[in-house]
Amino acid sequence: MRSRSTAGIGLALSCLLALTACNGGDSSETSTDEPASAETTTEAAPANEIPNLVGKDQSSAEEQLTELGVRFDSQIESSSQDAGTVIAQDPEEGTPVEGDGPRVTLTVAGDPPAVPNVMGSSVDDARRDLETLGFTVEETDVFAPDSPNGEVVGQDPDAGDSNAATVTLEVARPPQTMPFKDTKPITSGGSSGPQTDSAEIGNQKYAEAWLLESYSGSSSEFGVNLAGDYSEVEGKLGINTEDSDTACTATVSFTNEQGRPLGENTYNVTFSNPVDVKFSVADVIRLNIDARLNSDQGDCSLVFGDFQATGLKESSSDSTDSSLSVDASESASEEPSESASPESTSSPSSQ
């Protein structure tokens, strides 16, 4: 009986040991699964992306891309922002960094270009050169009779300015001419005005000049309608050598509608001393002329040779028509029968 009991106890112990060994094996396998779970978490992390670099200085942006292992290029572009500032990037922020790409292009603000000297160039060439450099170009037509049509005669700002976005060009344009002989003088208060006739100053003959005839000590005041659209008046003053006494002299002054002197205060003219006249009439509405003649011996006549007003064609063409229409209306009121006749209408065109 004792031998059977001992054998049963041994069998029970063997089974218990086997069961303990099985449980220990299960515990060991569970612990080895934990590292595998950690590796799965690392693979799910988000990939690197291109950051926003606009507004950074160039060196900082390039350093940040280098740390990410991203290749890049930089290009300079004129800008109002501080030189060296990134003003654009391609591709934009958020683009994933995968493999060897993408390659990033940084656009960096550079120093603005200096305004070039375009004086004397044609306006087309000047505009092309300036716009190529990124400038905005504006044009202003100016009266410049000594320069070819379309030549740049002024620029603002001057050459060398490095803080400008817009350049304004002054461009010479063809002038419109209004000869005084083609207008009727404006007179008032019974004052006599000049007549269009042939005359001579020294050896210079004028087929159609303004001729003011008078006796010693007389004076004449008259005007010319310029309507504010002309820039300059020029001509030659002289004593008519065909029918004036050699002692004849004259003084002439020009003023605007407010009485402000134009040109020299007084032009003194003698028989042997013709005078060149040239002065600005910018914005002058009416040119007033005061002429005084003197001769102690005989007749005295004053010549306005080749007097004319000049200005920009676009602005002065309307002024010319206005001036002639005013003169025509005055002529019609003085001589209604002639102005209404066909003969008087065709006569000016034949001249």
C-alpha contacts under 8 A as a table, 3 or more apart, distances in Angstrom:
res1	aa1	res2	aa2	distance
1	M	4	R	5.54
1	M	5	S	6.67
2	R	5	S	5.32
2	R	6	T	6.36
3	S	6	T	5.28
3	S	7	A	6.37
4	R	7	A	5.15
4	R	8	G	6.31
5	S	8	G	5.18
5	S	9	I	6.35
6	T	9	I	5.29
6	T	10	G	6.41
7	A	10	G	5.19
7	A	11	L	6.37
8	G	11	L	5.18
8	G	12	A	6.33
9	I	12	A	5.17
9	I	13	L	6.33
10	G	13	L	5.18
10	G	14	S	6.28
11	L	14	S	5.12
11	L	15	C	6.43
12	A	15	C	5.26
12	A	16	L	6.30
13	L	16	L	5.09
13	L	17	L	6.27
14	S	17	L	5.29
14	S	18	A	6.29
15	C	18	A	5.08
15	C	19	L	6.23
16	L	19	L	5.17
16	L	20	T	6.26
17	L	20	T	5.13
17	L	21	A	6.22
18	A	21	A	5.14
18	A	22	C	6.40
19	L	22	C	5.11
19	L	23	N	6.42
20	T	23	N	5.23
20	T	24	G	6.21
21	A	24	G	5.14
21	A	25	G	6.40
22	C	25	G	5.26
22	C	26	D	6.64
23	N	26	D	5.27
23	N	27	S	6.54
24	G	27	S	5.26
24	G	28	S	6.46
25	G	28	S	5.23
25	G	29	E	6.50
26	D	29	E	5.36
26	D	30	T	6.49
27	S	30	T	5.37
27	S	31	S	6.61
28	S	31	S	5.47
28	S	32	T	6.75
29	E	32	T	5.40
29	E	33	D	6.72
30	T	33	D	5.40
30	T	34	E	7.27
31	S	34	E	5.77
32	T	35	P	6.47
32	T	36	A	7.65
33	D	36	A	5.48
33	D	37	S	6.70
34	E	37	S	5.21
34	E	38	A	6.67
35	P	38	A	5.09
35	P	39	E	6.47
36	A	39	E	5.25
36	A	40	T	6.62
37	S	40	T	5.34
37	S	41	T	6.82
38	A	41	T	5.30
38	A	42	T	6.74
39	E	42	T	5.34
39	E	43	E	6.69
40	T	43	E	5.48
40	T	44	A	6.81
41	T	44	A	5.48
41	T	45	A	7.15
42	T	45	A	5.70
47	A	96	P	6.69
47	A	97	V	7.06
47	A	98	E	7.90
48	N	68	L	7.94
48	N	96	P	5.91
48	N	97	V	5.41
48	N	98	E	7.89
49	E	93	E	7.24
49	E	94	G	5.14
49	E	95	T	5.35
49	E	96	P	4.26
49	E	97	V	5.27
50	I	65	L	8.00
50	I	92	E	7.26
50	I	93	E	4.99
50	I	94	G	5.24
50	I	95	T	5.23
50	I	96	P	6.25
50	I	97	V	6.56
51	P	92	E	7.98
51	P	93	E	4.83
51	P	94	G	6.29
52	N	92	E	7.15
52	N	93	E	4.80
52	N	94	G	7.82
53	L	56	K	5.68
53	L	61	A	5.82
53	L	86	V	6.79
53	L	88	A	7.94
53	L	89	Q	7.03
53	L	93	E	7.69
54	V	85	T	7.74
54	V	86	V	5.02
54	V	87	I	5.34
54	V	88	A	5.66
54	V	89	Q	6.71
55	G	85	T	5.89
55	G	86	V	5.30
55	G	87	I	6.15
56	K	60	S	6.53
56	K	61	A	6.12
56	K	85	T	5.80
56	K	86	V	5.61
57	D	60	S	5.61
57	D	61	A	6.36
57	D	84	G	5.59
57	D	85	T	4.46
57	D	86	V	5.88
58	Q	61	A	5.23
58	Q	62	E	6.17
58	Q	84	G	5.53
58	Q	85	T	5.87
58	Q	86	V	5.88
58	Q	108	V	6.78
59	S	62	E	5.24
59	S	63	E	6.08
60	S	63	E	5.11
60	S	64	Q	6.21
61	A	64	Q	5.20
61	A	65	L	6.39
61	A	86	V	7.79
62	E	65	L	5.15
62	E	66	T	6.15
62	E	72	F	7.54
63	E	66	T	5.04
63	E	67	E	6.33
64	Q	67	E	5.26
64	Q	68	L	6.54
65	L	68	L	5.07
65	L	69	G	6.30
65	L	70	V	5.25
65	L	71	R	7.17
65	L	72	F	7.42
66	T	69	G	4.98
66	T	70	V	5.79
66	T	71	R	7.19
67	E	70	V	7.63
70	V	97	V	7.50
70	V	100	D	7.57
70	V	101	G	6.97
70	V	102	P	7.04
70	V	103	R	6.52
70	V	104	V	7.38
71	R	101	G	7.51
71	R	102	P	7.35
71	R	103	R	5.01
71	R	104	V	6.39
72	F	103	R	5.26
72	F	104	V	4.49
72	F	105	T	5.62
72	F	106	L	7.34
73	D	103	R	7.62
73	D	104	V	6.31
73	D	105	T	4.78
73	D	106	L	6.16
74	S	105	T	5.70
74	S	106	L	4.67
74	S	107	T	5.93
74	S	108	V	6.85
75	Q	105	T	7.46
75	Q	106	L	6.27
75	Q	107	T	5.02
75	Q	108	V	5.98
76	I	107	T	5.93
76	I	108	V	4.91
76	I	109	A	5.89
76	I	110	G	5.48
77	E	107	T	6.66
77	E	108	V	6.07
77	E	109	A	5.26
77	E	110	G	5.41
78	S	109	A	5.70
78	S	110	G	4.94
78	S	111	D	6.11
78	S	112	P	5.09
78	S	113	P	7.13
78	S	134	G	7.71
79	S	82	D	7.69
79	S	83	A	7.75
79	S	109	A	5.25
79	S	110	G	6.31
79	S	111	D	7.24
79	S	112	P	6.30
80	S	109	A	7.75
80	S	112	P	7.27
81	Q	85	T	6.97
81	Q	109	A	6.32
82	D	85	T	5.93
82	D	109	A	6.58
82	D	110	G	7.66
82	D	111	D	7.88
83	A	108	V	7.47
83	A	109	A	4.89
83	A	110	G	4.69
83	A	111	D	5.52
84	G	108	V	5.68
84	G	109	A	5.34
84	G	110	G	6.24
85	T	108	V	5.48
85	T	109	A	5.33
86	V	89	Q	7.52
86	V	106	L	6.49
86	V	107	T	5.74
86	V	108	V	4.43
86	V	109	A	6.31
87	I	106	L	7.82
87	I	107	T	5.73
87	I	108	V	5.66
87	I	109	A	6.28
88	A	106	L	6.11
88	A	107	T	5.02
88	A	108	V	7.22
89	Q	92	E	5.95
89	Q	104	V	6.97
89	Q	105	T	5.69
89	Q	106	L	4.71
89	Q	107	T	6.07
90	D	104	V	5.58
90	D	105	T	5.17
90	D	106	L	6.71
91	P	95	T	6.75
91	P	102	P	7.76
91	P	104	V	6.06
91	P	105	T	7.31
92	E	95	T	6.41
97	V	100	D	7.99
97	V	101	G	6.26
97	V	102	P	6.47
98	E	101	G	5.75
98	E	102	P	7.30
112	P	162	S	6.09
112	P	163	N	6.94
113	P	133	L	6.94
113	P	162	S	5.83
114	A	159	A	7.25
114	A	160	G	5.05
114	A	161	D	5.27
114	A	162	S	4.14
114	A	163	N	7.46
115	V	130	L	7.75
115	V	157	P	7.50
115	V	158	D	7.08
115	V	159	A	4.95
115	V	160	G	5.10
115	V	161	D	5.30
115	V	162	S	6.25
115	V	164	A	7.47
115	V	167	V	7.97
116	P	130	L	7.62
116	P	159	A	4.95
116	P	160	G	6.24
117	N	158	D	7.35
117	N	159	A	4.71
117	N	160	G	7.61
118	V	121	S	5.52
118	V	126	A	5.62
118	V	152	V	7.01
118	V	155	Q	7.58
118	V	159	A	7.84
119	M	151	E	7.94
119	M	152	V	5.31
119	M	153	V	5.78
119	M	154	G	6.31
119	M	155	Q	7.03
120	G	151	E	5.78
120	G	152	V	5.22
120	G	153	V	6.16
121	S	125	D	6.42
121	S	126	A	6.03
121	S	151	E	5.75
121	S	152	V	5.60
122	S	125	D	5.38
122	S	126	A	6.19
122	S	150	G	5.63
122	S	151	E	4.60
122	S	152	V	5.95
123	V	126	A	5.04
123	V	127	R	5.97
123	V	150	G	5.64
123	V	151	E	5.90
123	V	152	V	5.74
123	V	169	L	7.80
123	V	171	V	6.78
124	D	127	R	5.23
124	D	128	R	6.25
125	D	128	R	5.19
125	D	129	D	6.22
126	A	129	D	5.26
126	A	130	L	6.14
126	A	152	V	7.79
127	R	130	L	5.24
127	R	131	E	5.99
127	R	137	V	6.37
128	R	131	E	5.32
128	R	132	T	6.09
129	D	132	T	5.27
129	D	133	L	6.65
130	L	133	L	5.25
130	L	134	G	6.56
130	L	135	F	5.41
130	L	136	T	7.48
130	L	137	V	7.13
130	L	167	V	7.98
131	E	134	G	4.88
131	E	135	F	4.95
131	E	136	T	6.27
131	E	137	V	7.01
132	T	135	F	7.41
134	G	165	A	7.81
135	F	164	A	7.82
135	F	165	A	5.37
135	F	166	T	5.52
135	F	167	V	6.71
136	T	165	A	6.23
136	T	166	T	4.54
136	T	167	V	6.26
137	V	166	T	5.76
137	V	167	V	5.10
137	V	168	T	5.91
137	V	169	L	7.35
138	E	166	T	7.32
138	E	167	V	6.30
138	E	168	T	4.65
138	E	169	L	6.15
139	E	168	T	5.64
139	E	169	L	4.82
139	E	170	E	6.03
139	E	171	V	6.77
140	T	168	T	7.22
140	T	169	L	6.09
140	T	170	E	4.88
140	T	171	V	6.01
141	D	170	E	5.88
141	D	171	V	4.91
141	D	172	A	6.06
141	D	173	R	6.14
141	D	312	L	7.99
142	V	170	E	6.14
142	V	171	V	5.78
142	V	172	A	5.28
142	V	173	R	6.26
142	V	312	L	7.06
143	F	172	A	6.01
143	F	173	R	6.28
143	F	174	P	7.59
143	F	175	P	6.58
143	F	231	S	7.00
143	F	311	G	6.01
143	F	312	L	5.68
144	A	147	S	5.67
144	A	153	V	7.90
144	A	172	A	5.23
144	A	173	R	6.86
144	A	174	P	7.91
144	A	175	P	7.74
145	P	148	P	7.70
145	P	172	A	7.56
145	P	173	R	7.83
145	P	174	P	6.97
145	P	175	P	6.36
147	S	151	E	6.62
147	S	153	V	7.80
147	S	172	A	6.30
148	P	151	E	5.70
148	P	172	A	6.69
148	P	173	R	7.58
148	P	174	P	7.90
149	N	171	V	7.82
149	N	172	A	5.39
149	N	173	R	4.85
149	N	174	P	5.75
150	G	171	V	5.60
150	G	172	A	5.30
150	G	173	R	6.01
151	E	171	V	5.62
151	E	172	A	5.44
152	V	155	Q	7.47
152	V	169	L	6.40
152	V	170	E	5.74
152	V	171	V	4.68
152	V	172	A	6.46
153	V	169	L	7.69
153	V	170	E	5.63
153	V	171	V	5.88
153	V	172	A	6.47
154	G	169	L	5.82
154	G	170	E	4.65
154	G	171	V	7.14
155	Q	158	D	6.00
155	Q	167	V	6.87
155	Q	168	T	5.66
155	Q	169	L	4.62
155	Q	170	E	6.01
156	D	167	V	5.65
156	D	168	T	5.16
156	D	169	L	6.64
157	P	161	D	6.49
157	P	164	A	7.41
157	P	167	V	6.21
157	P	168	T	7.33
158	D	161	D	6.20
161	D	164	A	6.66
164	A	167	V	7.27
173	R	312	L	6.62
173	R	313	K	7.67
174	P	312	L	6.39
174	P	313	K	6.20
175	P	310	T	5.99
175	P	311	G	4.93
175	P	312	L	4.57
175	P	313	K	5.12
176	Q	310	T	5.45
176	Q	311	G	5.29
176	Q	312	L	5.64
176	Q	313	K	4.41
176	Q	316	S	6.31
176	Q	317	S	6.93
177	T	308	Q	6.57
177	T	309	A	5.76
177	T	310	T	4.47
177	T	311	G	6.75
178	M	182	D	7.31
178	M	308	Q	5.42
178	M	309	A	5.10
178	M	310	T	6.27
178	M	320	T	6.64
179	P	182	D	5.57
179	P	183	T	7.35
179	P	306	D	7.08
179	P	307	F	6.07
179	P	308	Q	4.12
179	P	309	A	6.42
180	F	183	T	5.39
180	F	184	K	7.88
180	F	210	W	7.48
180	F	224	V	7.92
180	F	306	D	7.70
180	F	307	F	5.64
180	F	308	Q	5.28
180	F	309	A	7.46
181	K	184	K	7.60
181	K	196	T	6.04
181	K	208	E	6.73
181	K	209	A	6.19
181	K	210	W	6.20
181	K	307	F	7.69
182	D	324	L	7.87
183	T	224	V	7.77
183	T	323	S	7.10
183	T	324	L	6.01
183	T	327	D	6.64
184	K	224	V	7.80
184	K	324	L	7.59
184	K	327	D	5.24
184	K	328	A	7.94
185	P	193	G	6.30
185	P	194	P	7.21
185	P	222	F	6.19
185	P	223	G	5.70
185	P	224	V	5.73
185	P	327	D	7.63
186	I	193	G	7.77
186	I	222	F	5.48
186	I	223	G	4.82
186	I	224	V	5.98
186	I	225	N	7.60
186	I	327	D	7.68
187	T	190	G	7.29
187	T	191	S	6.05
187	T	192	S	6.85
187	T	193	G	6.43
187	T	221	E	6.94
187	T	222	F	4.70
187	T	223	G	6.49
188	S	191	S	5.81
188	S	221	E	7.97
188	S	222	F	7.21
191	S	220	S	5.80
191	S	221	E	6.13
191	S	222	F	7.29
192	S	220	S	5.84
192	S	221	E	7.29
192	S	222	F	7.60
193	G	212	L	6.79
193	G	220	S	6.42
193	G	221	E	7.04
193	G	222	F	5.92
194	P	210	W	5.58
194	P	211	L	5.18
194	P	212	L	4.39
194	P	213	E	7.36
195	Q	209	A	7.98
195	Q	210	W	5.48
195	Q	211	L	5.31
195	Q	212	L	6.48
196	T	208	E	5.88
196	T	209	A	5.38
196	T	210	W	4.72
196	T	211	L	6.07
197	D	207	A	6.89
197	D	208	E	5.15
197	D	209	A	5.51
197	D	210	W	6.44
197	D	211	L	6.24
198	S	205	K	7.58
198	S	206	Y	5.56
198	S	207	A	4.49
198	S	208	E	5.06
198	S	209	A	5.93
198	S	211	L	7.88
199	A	205	K	6.03
199	A	206	Y	5.30
199	A	207	A	6.71
199	A	208	E	7.43
199	A	209	A	6.48
199	A	211	L	7.16
199	A	240	N	5.97
199	A	241	T	7.80
199	A	242	E	6.89
199	A	303	V	6.87
200	E	203	N	6.78
200	E	204	Q	5.61
200	E	205	K	4.40
200	E	206	Y	5.96
200	E	239	I	7.96
200	E	240	N	5.29
200	E	241	T	5.70
200	E	242	E	6.11
200	E	303	V	7.72
201	I	204	Q	5.16
201	I	205	K	6.46
201	I	238	G	5.66
201	I	239	I	6.18
201	I	240	N	5.47
201	I	241	T	5.74
201	I	274	P	7.03
201	I	303	V	7.42
202	G	205	K	7.92
202	G	240	N	7.92
202	G	241	T	6.15
202	G	272	S	7.22
206	Y	209	A	5.81
206	Y	305	G	6.59
206	Y	306	D	7.64
209	A	303	V	6.71
209	A	304	F	5.95
209	A	305	G	5.22
209	A	306	D	6.39
209	A	307	F	7.92
210	W	303	V	5.87
210	W	304	F	4.94
210	W	305	G	6.67
211	L	301	S	6.69
211	L	302	L	5.77
211	L	303	V	4.79
211	L	304	F	6.37
212	L	301	S	5.41
212	L	302	L	5.02
212	L	303	V	6.46
213	E	299	D	7.75
213	E	300	C	6.15
213	E	301	S	4.19
213	E	302	L	6.42
214	S	218	S	6.29
214	S	219	S	7.88
214	S	293	L	6.93
214	S	299	D	6.72
214	S	300	C	5.66
214	S	301	S	6.01
215	Y	218	S	5.94
215	Y	293	L	7.20
215	Y	294	N	7.10
215	Y	295	S	7.11
215	Y	298	G	7.15
215	Y	299	D	5.57
215	Y	300	C	5.85
216	S	293	L	6.07
216	S	294	N	4.30
216	S	295	S	4.65
216	S	296	D	6.29
216	S	298	G	7.40
216	S	299	D	7.32
216	S	300	C	6.95
217	G	292	R	6.89
217	G	293	L	5.75
217	G	294	N	4.91
217	G	295	S	7.28
218	S	292	R	6.02
218	S	293	L	5.89
218	S	294	N	7.22
219	S	290	D	7.32
219	S	291	A	5.65
219	S	292	R	4.25
219	S	293	L	6.32
220	S	290	D	5.92
220	S	291	A	5.31
220	S	292	R	6.48
221	E	288	N	7.27
221	E	289	I	5.67
221	E	290	D	4.60
221	E	291	A	6.46
222	F	288	N	5.92
222	F	289	I	5.43
222	F	290	D	6.81
223	G	286	R	6.53
223	G	287	L	5.33
223	G	288	N	4.27
223	G	289	I	5.70
224	V	286	R	5.71
224	V	287	L	5.08
224	V	288	N	6.60
225	N	285	I	6.36
225	N	286	R	4.74
225	N	287	L	6.45
225	N	323	S	5.68
226	L	229	D	6.34
226	L	230	Y	6.40
226	L	284	V	6.51
226	L	285	I	5.18
226	L	286	R	5.47
226	L	287	L	6.80
226	L	309	A	7.94
226	L	319	S	6.74
226	L	320	T	7.87
226	L	323	S	7.04
227	A	230	Y	7.69
227	A	283	D	7.74
227	A	284	V	6.78
227	A	285	I	4.28
227	A	286	R	6.58
227	A	319	S	5.88
227	A	322	S	7.97
227	A	323	S	7.65
228	G	281	V	7.78
228	G	282	A	6.53
228	G	283	D	4.09
228	G	284	V	4.59
228	G	285	I	4.42
228	G	286	R	7.66
229	D	282	A	7.20
229	D	283	D	6.41
229	D	284	V	7.66
229	D	285	I	7.88
229	D	311	G	6.76
229	D	312	L	7.80
229	D	315	S	5.95
229	D	316	S	5.12
229	D	319	S	6.27
230	Y	281	V	6.41
230	Y	282	A	5.99
230	Y	283	D	7.17
230	Y	284	V	7.66
230	Y	309	A	6.32
230	Y	310	T	5.58
230	Y	311	G	4.32
230	Y	312	L	7.07
230	Y	316	S	6.15
231	S	280	S	5.79
231	S	281	V	5.08
231	S	282	A	4.48
231	S	283	D	7.51
231	S	309	A	7.31
231	S	310	T	5.96
231	S	311	G	4.85
231	S	312	L	7.75
232	E	278	K	7.16
232	E	279	F	5.80
232	E	280	S	4.46
232	E	281	V	5.10
232	E	282	A	6.87
232	E	309	A	5.65
232	E	310	T	5.42
232	E	311	G	6.68
233	V	277	V	7.80
233	V	278	K	5.67
233	V	279	F	5.66
233	V	280	S	6.40
233	V	281	V	6.58
233	V	307	F	7.13
233	V	308	Q	5.70
233	V	309	A	4.46
233	V	310	T	6.47
234	E	276	D	7.67
234	E	277	V	5.25
234	E	278	K	4.17
234	E	279	F	6.63
234	E	306	D	7.88
234	E	307	F	5.59
234	E	308	Q	5.81
234	E	309	A	6.77
235	G	276	D	6.21
235	G	277	V	5.29
235	G	278	K	6.66
235	G	304	F	6.83
235	G	305	G	5.82
235	G	306	D	5.19
235	G	307	F	4.04
235	G	308	Q	6.52
236	K	274	P	6.84
236	K	275	V	5.65
236	K	276	D	4.64
236	K	277	V	5.69
236	K	303	V	7.88
236	K	304	F	5.95
236	K	305	G	4.98
236	K	306	D	6.63
236	K	307	F	6.74
237	L	269	V	7.04
237	L	274	P	5.66
237	L	275	V	5.08
237	L	276	D	6.45
237	L	277	V	7.12
237	L	302	L	7.29
237	L	303	V	5.72
237	L	304	F	5.08
237	L	305	G	6.22
238	G	269	V	6.11
238	G	270	T	7.05
238	G	271	F	6.97
238	G	273	N	6.90
238	G	274	P	4.44
238	G	275	V	6.38
238	G	302	L	6.00
238	G	303	V	5.22
238	G	304	F	6.98
238	G	305	G	7.68
239	I	244	S	7.01
239	I	248	C	7.13
239	I	249	T	7.23
239	I	250	A	7.88
239	I	269	V	7.07
239	I	270	T	6.43
239	I	271	F	5.12
239	I	272	S	7.75
239	I	274	P	7.26
239	I	300	C	7.58
239	I	301	S	6.01
239	I	302	L	4.80
239	I	303	V	5.81
240	N	243	D	6.26
240	N	244	S	5.78
240	N	271	F	7.67
240	N	300	C	7.82
240	N	301	S	5.66
240	N	302	L	5.87
240	N	303	V	5.84
241	T	244	S	5.67
241	T	245	D	7.89
241	T	246	T	7.84
241	T	271	F	7.13
243	D	299	D	7.29
243	D	300	C	7.64
243	D	301	S	7.52
244	S	248	C	6.58
244	S	298	G	7.40
244	S	299	D	5.38
244	S	300	C	4.81
244	S	301	S	5.92
245	D	248	C	5.42
245	D	295	S	7.26
245	D	297	Q	6.76
245	D	298	G	5.78
245	D	299	D	5.95
245	D	300	C	6.20
246	T	271	F	5.59
247	A	270	T	7.66
247	A	271	F	6.75
247	A	295	S	5.75
247	A	296	D	7.20
247	A	297	Q	7.09
248	C	270	T	6.44
248	C	271	F	6.07
248	C	293	L	7.21
248	C	294	N	5.73
248	C	295	S	4.58
248	C	296	D	7.78
248	C	299	D	7.65
248	C	300	C	5.39
248	C	301	S	7.76
249	T	268	N	7.58
249	T	269	V	5.61
249	T	270	T	4.53
249	T	271	F	6.45
249	T	293	L	5.86
249	T	294	N	5.33
249	T	295	S	6.54
249	T	300	C	7.64
250	A	268	N	6.05
250	A	269	V	5.07
250	A	270	T	6.56
250	A	291	A	6.95
250	A	292	R	5.48
250	A	293	L	4.32
250	A	294	N	6.12
250	A	302	L	7.20
251	T	266	T	6.39
251	T	267	Y	5.52
251	T	268	N	4.70
251	T	269	V	6.12
251	T	291	A	5.87
251	T	292	R	5.33
251	T	293	L	6.67
252	V	266	T	5.69
252	V	267	Y	5.10
252	V	268	N	6.71
252	V	269	V	7.98
252	V	289	I	7.11
252	V	290	D	5.67
252	V	291	A	4.49
252	V	292	R	6.49
253	S	261	P	7.43
253	S	262	L	7.81
253	S	264	E	7.52
253	S	265	N	6.12
253	S	266	T	4.87
253	S	267	Y	6.26
253	S	289	I	5.94
253	S	290	D	5.35
253	S	291	A	6.70
254	F	261	P	5.91
254	F	262	L	5.35
254	F	263	G	7.10
254	F	265	N	7.58
254	F	266	T	7.89
254	F	287	L	6.89
254	F	288	N	5.69
254	F	289	I	4.83
254	F	290	D	6.57
255	T	258	Q	7.55
255	T	259	G	5.08
255	T	260	R	5.09
255	T	261	P	4.32
255	T	262	L	5.15
255	T	287	L	6.10
255	T	288	N	5.19
255	T	289	I	6.68
256	N	259	G	5.20
256	N	260	R	5.41
256	N	261	P	6.73
256	N	262	L	6.94
256	N	284	V	5.99
256	N	285	I	7.25
256	N	286	R	5.92
256	N	287	L	5.08
256	N	288	N	5.91
257	E	260	R	7.47
257	E	284	V	7.22
257	E	285	I	6.60
257	E	286	R	5.36
257	E	287	L	6.60
257	E	288	N	6.84
261	P	264	E	7.32
261	P	265	N	5.94
262	L	265	N	7.03
262	L	279	F	6.58
262	L	280	S	7.22
262	L	281	V	7.49
263	G	277	V	7.81
263	G	278	K	6.98
263	G	279	F	4.95
263	G	280	S	7.29
264	E	267	Y	6.54
267	Y	275	V	7.56
268	N	275	V	7.88
269	V	273	N	5.97
269	V	274	P	6.32
269	V	275	V	6.62
270	T	273	N	4.99
270	T	274	P	7.03
271	F	274	P	7.48
281	V	284	V	5.23
284	V	287	L	6.74
293	L	300	C	6.77
293	L	301	S	7.62
293	L	302	L	7.66
294	N	300	C	7.00
295	S	298	G	6.09
295	S	299	D	7.03
295	S	300	C	6.31
304	F	307	F	6.00
311	G	315	S	7.57
311	G	316	S	6.06
312	L	315	S	5.60
312	L	316	S	5.85
313	K	316	S	5.36
313	K	317	S	5.83
314	E	317	S	6.12
315	S	318	D	6.52
315	S	319	S	7.24
316	S	319	S	4.85
316	S	320	T	6.14
317	S	320	T	5.24
317	S	321	D	6.59
318	D	321	D	5.24
318	D	322	S	6.19
319	S	322	S	4.97
319	S	323	S	6.08
320	T	323	S	5.17
320	T	324	L	6.22
321	D	324	L	5.23
321	D	325	S	6.04
322	S	325	S	5.12
322	S	326	V	6.24
323	S	326	V	5.30
323	S	327	D	6.37
324	L	327	D	5.09
324	L	328	A	6.06
325	S	328	A	4.98
325	S	329	S	6.19
326	V	329	S	5.22
326	V	330	E	6.37
327	D	330	E	5.16
327	D	331	S	6.13
328	A	331	S	4.99
328	A	332	A	6.07
329	S	332	A	5.01
329	S	333	S	6.28
330	E	333	S	5.17
330	E	334	E	6.34
331	S	334	E	5.17
331	S	335	E	5.94
331	S	336	P	7.59
331	S	339	S	7.22
332	A	335	E	5.18
332	A	336	P	4.72
332	A	337	S	7.93
332	A	338	E	7.64
332	A	339	S	5.29
332	A	340	A	7.76
333	S	336	P	5.68
335	E	338	E	5.68
335	E	339	S	6.40
336	P	339	S	5.27
336	P	340	A	6.15
337	S	340	A	5.37
337	S	341	S	6.33
338	E	341	S	5.16
338	E	343	E	7.74
338	E	344	S	5.72
339	S	344	S	5.89
339	S	345	T	6.92
340	A	344	S	7.44
340	A	345	T	7.79
341	S	344	S	5.60
341	S	345	T	6.71
342	P	345	T	5.10
342	P	346	S	6.38
343	E	346	S	5.37
343	E	347	S	6.15
344	S	347	S	5.26
344	S	348	P	7.40
345	T	348	P	6.67
345	T	349	S	7.74
346	S	349	S	5.52
346	S	350	S	6.49
347	S	350	S	5.28
347	S	351	Q	6.64
348	P	351	Q	5.22
